Amino acid sequence: MSNSKPKQPKSSVKEGNPTSYYEGHRARMRAKVSSGTSSSLTDAEILEMFLYGIHNRKDTKPIIKALLSQFGNISNIITADKSELASIKGIGDSAIIHFKLILEIEQRMKRDLVKDKPVLGNWQAVQEYCISQLAYEKIEHLMVLFLDAQNRLIDSKIMTSGTINQTAIYPREIAKLGLNFHAKSIILAHNHPTFDERPSQADIMLTKRVKQALQSVEIDLHDHLIIAGNKCQSFKSIGLL
């Protein structure tokens, strides 16, 4: 009788096989998303799933480590300039486009919460919409929200970009657009990239000029909001309107 031991069947997956590890790891993350517990995923895990779906790399950890080292968190990554993102090895045009789509989706979701709805009855949503549009901009932008007689949002427009006291802003152009939209009232909103929510003298003077121009065409200036990061300061609430 032979003393040789029977041969064991070969495993289809070698012990310590990196491919097996990554597939199992990502399957567990997908299960968290499917079960509604994606909030338990770390920023690194969210980015890993995102990048894996774009170019199916076996190991995206070096890219993720570089992204978080450079930008700190997902919000900063999503809102970074294209040139800044492109400086990260492994981040190509496809990833950059997808990052920008995420930002656009968020902005449209916030807009849909106030579009064609009475904004004064949902003031928090209005502020969140303005924050989503302006908070991450690196230069000042002036946005105008046009409201109908029922205080529903008709539309919003970025009127100008650049520091308020250095950019020519024509209140009559705002009034003209208000008439074109058949607006009954208007809300101004602009961002402070310095994250200082206090109105400057230029902000105050602009508000007065716009209010005067609107009064001449019987349109009300409801408020002027300053967006400073995730904070929102209302002129009306501090007695400047």
C-alpha angles and dihedrals in degrees: 000000000000118000093205115122119239112261116255116232112258115254114240089219121049118226110266092015105168092210091056091049095051093045091051093045093051092044089057091050092049089051090055091053092046092049093050095249097109089123087078090064116101122235088255092054093048090051091046092056091044095051094041089059091054104049108358097231115178091227121022095164095104090054092047092048090052093048095050092043091053101039106020100220144018095265092057091047094051093048098041120118116265091244091053092051092046090057089069111092110242095024109112136171094282094057092045092051091050092049090053091047089057090056092047091050091051092050092049092048090054091046092051089057090064105024111115091356129112098266096196089063091053103037094154090059090051091053092047090050092053091046091051090051100044113016098091099041114120094209130042119275127186114215125188123204115203118209131192128223090281091052091250119149110255096177144316130229136191101230102185145348128220137060110324095232093047102043123078106241116182113206089195090062089054090049091048092052089048089057092047090054091044087236121176095193140011137210120205121207131178135166133237108212087197088065089234106139095194115111115245124221088255089055091051094048092048091051092052092049093048092047091053092048092049093048089058089062096037096252119137123228100220099184147329116227126200114206113207108174106299092341126095125201120196121210090209094053092055095045100256093119 
